[in-house]
Amino acid sequence: MLFLLAAYAAVAAAVPWWQPRLGRAVWAVAALVPLATVVWAGTRAASVLDGEEYRETLSWAPSLGLTVDLRLDPLALLMLWIVAGVGVMVLLYCRYYVEQDAARQAALLLAFAGAMTGLVLADNVFVLYVFWELTTVASFLLVAGRGEGEEERRAARQALLVTAAGGLVMLLGLVVLGQTAGTYRISAILADPPRGGAVSAAVVLVLIGVFAKSAQMPLHGWLPAAMVAPTPVSAYLHAAAMVKAGVYLVARLAPALAEVAPWRPMVLAVGLTTMVLAAWRALRATDLKLLLAYGTISELGLLVTLLGTGTRTAALAGVVMLLAHAAFKSALFLSVGILDHRAGTRDIRELSGLGRRMPALFAVTVLAAASMAGIPPLVGYLGKEAYFEAFLHGTRLDGHEQLTVVLVIGSALTVAYAARFVQGAFGGHPGEAAHRAERPEPGFVAPVAVLAGAGLALGVGYPGTAALATAYADVYPPGPDGPYKLSLWHGFTPVLGLSALTLTLGGLVHLGRRSLPALPRLPDVQRVFDRVVMGVGGLASAVTRRTQVGSLPLYLAVLLTTVVVVPGAALVAGAPPLGSPLPWWSPAEPFLAVVVLVASAAAVGTRHRLTGILLAGAVGYGVAGVFLVRGAPDLALTQFLVETMTLVVVVLVLRRMPARFSPGRTRPRVRLIRAAVAGAVGVFVTGFALVASAARTAPAISSGYARHMEEAGAENIVNAIIVDFRALDTLGEISVLLVAAAGVVSLVRVDGRRRANPSDAGQGGLFPTAHWDEPARTWLPGAHERPGGERSVLLEVATRLLFPSILVFSLFLLFSGHYRPGGGFAGGLVAAQAFVLRYLVGGRADLGAAVRVPAGVVAGVGLLLAAVVGLFPLVLGGTPLESAVVTLHPPVVGTVKFATSLFFDVGVYLLVVGVVLELLSAVGVSLGQEMATADDAKQGGPR
């Protein structure tokens, strides 16, 4: 199962590179992965239906409880066939439907299929939630497309807001449920269901998330809006798969929670109301996709009702309808796509006579619509008889007769809009749309035929359908009249009469629809959503105007005051005795403390930006000195390198800013408040450090790391912690570093690249005249970009001499980090400073000569290498981020011993170098072309 998820991810990532070479054949290649899923599930179907379960567990971080638990049982098997089977047909259909942007859509559809596969196989509530939200993200990207259309962006935004908000509410409910049960493993919760008031609250929260995801009223407005998406997306996500995630969760949890007080009333009230009202709305729609969208909402309400009722017959009916709906609704959506593609419209008022023009498509569409209406011998008929039986005879629920009446009304309306769909799409005499429509290719119609034919096969072959449905339904006790069995013929029974009644009433509603009184208009949920969004936006603007006054000192004062007051009060109230801390450990510490304090005070008082940055750097260097005398050379080395890099980057930024801070004078009272806040923060941090040191009662964790250093093949405990014991933290940190760098680069470039003003070239007032040491000839690439006063032959020569040596030193730090101070982060910073030196001397041209690979590629390869090295042990049956010690005996070199975590450190090295190169590239134009600002002119010239 883990292999299937990895296959979806890998192929989805590779599709954009394959598409230019494969062309339209890329859709067939993409369809191989869900096809393999169908085959794999089929090989395990017999044992799963006999009661066996397949489980796989990936222990990501066992000490934190982070495990990926997967389980294949009858319900997961059913959903896996739906997701993968419909996915194969949709991807094959896209070969004829999608005309542009095929690579992106194929990759996203495949990624969505993988996310749905993970969702239905998940046996851990957190894993389920992760895949749940991945389907939401995939839906957003597929509906929005490239973001070129306002309607598409709006629909995608609405779907994201509603389903993601519902997902967050659901997550809270799942956490409460897991805490109450004492486990987050779904199978364990089902085996020993928790009870109590907290479980009732969790049920409400989970069902809210379900209703949002499965478009139940009044949270359904996002689904009709999402019909702006391409038809394959509507058929796969919004009919067959994603919207069934909520239905699946109801079916998964109902055996354990159906008896909890709020569950059944919520499920029945919301599900049946949605079934009837959405079917009513479908009768008003003139757009075929919109008609099917409201029909989908109606049938999802039916599925939520059946699978959430908590009885065996209802569950049996729910599973059959789940299969039936996936087959007929995806087929109907795909048929609409063909009509729209060939006739240029899907408006019922413009379509006429296409049944004669496209007889094959007409036949398979009628077959799918008949299954939706519940006509024998199709699988929709099996499901309809089962759910009438479930509420008429198969339960002792209070008011089950009234519930049966509602089901009859909803089913009759379903028959009516099914008939309206067929007549509106294909009926009548050939009109203009039919004359201009071209017959679709057989391959275009084939996926529709397969899905529609599946409804017939599942109905005629009802013993196989019964075996699949019964395997899940048997978790419930039999009904009062014994276990119900699926069959196309139970004799002349009341259920058969109800089924015939729905067909009759539905036909009458369709035929007499024009003579019936005007259908009442239901509340427009879309308008309500728009008003809520506008109201929230207005409230946010009002609050922002009051609180965001544009003063950074004020923001900092509020934040720091909160830090002092809230944790500070708790610290004062519960602080243990501080003991007798030593004032210093080394005679050098008082001197370093004086340096830090003096530099800090001077930085506060200076009015020049460059001076302030240099003084802040002096503070950092002083702290690094403290680390050094305290016996932390790795930390000191990193601090020195970070401070140096920060100084360089900030100085480059200062070239674009005024030389002095803002000249305005601050009122004495404000300065006093700032000083008080700063002093309070200093006292709080000092007190917190002392309390934290005195409060330790357990042995230091470093002793445990030291005992395992030999296993890691390390002698430097700091590097062993970074790349072995806490490698997961490191992987997360470098990922954040890359994301932050990408964000900074995007912000810097948001207004486009700055352009030099040619009229300023050569003006003596902008740059000083050349000095005596200006070289007569340029031999560094890009040296001509620097004006005379900023050129130095000594620096250019030194750069050429030092650059290789600095790189070699960085590699030394990288490879020796496991045994002595250094490592990938320190080595990457040293190498990055070598490139900074090239940039300062020769500009971007010389930097480009030194690095032939784009900076983003360097950083991305670093992150990819670290991730691959971390996951590679899984291939060998180990745990993620596990390392091994390798000993080689080359004939000439001798014995070579290293840990495989070295390659993880190489990834860190490359990422750090790539991030710095990205930041340098974001600085902008050549160094000599940066223009002085108006503030510089006020200060009397350039900085």
FENSUL-V665837 format. One record per run of one state. SS is the DSSP state (H for helix, E for strand, - for the rest). FROM is the first residue (numbers start at 1). LEN is the number of residues. If there is no record, write none. Layout:
BEGIN
SS|FROM|LEN / SS|FROM|LEN
END
This chain:
BEGIN
-|1|1 / H|2|48 / -|50|4 / E|54|8 / H|62|3 / -|65|1 / E|66|7 / -|73|1 / H|74|24 / -|98|4 / H|102|20 / E|122|1 / -|123|1 / E|124|1 / H|125|20 / -|145|5 / H|150|32 / -|182|3 / E|185|1 / H|186|6 / -|192|5 / H|197|17 / -|214|7 / H|221|8 / -|229|2 / H|231|10 / -|241|3 / H|244|14 / -|258|3 / H|261|22 / -|283|4 / E|287|1 / H|288|22 / -|310|2 / H|312|32 / -|344|3 / E|347|1 / -|348|6 / H|354|4 / -|358|1 / H|359|15 / -|374|5 / H|379|14 / -|393|7 / H|400|27 / -|427|5 / H|432|5 / -|437|5 / H|442|19 / -|461|1 / H|462|12 / -|474|5 / E|479|1 / -|480|2 / E|482|1 / -|483|11 / H|494|18 / -|512|13 / H|525|23 / -|548|4 / H|552|23 / -|575|12 / H|587|19 / -|606|2 / E|608|1 / H|609|21 / -|630|3 / H|633|22 / -|655|5 / E|660|1 / -|661|7 / H|668|27 / -|695|6 / H|701|7 / -|708|1 / H|709|4 / -|713|4 / H|717|9 / -|726|1 / H|727|22 / -|749|9 / H|758|3 / -|761|22 / H|783|3 / -|786|2 / H|788|3 / -|791|2 / H|793|24 / -|817|7 / H|824|27 / -|851|4 / H|855|21 / -|876|9 / E|885|6 / -|891|3 / E|894|6 / -|900|1 / H|901|22 / -|923|4 / H|927|3 / -|930|4 / H|934|6 / -|940|4
END
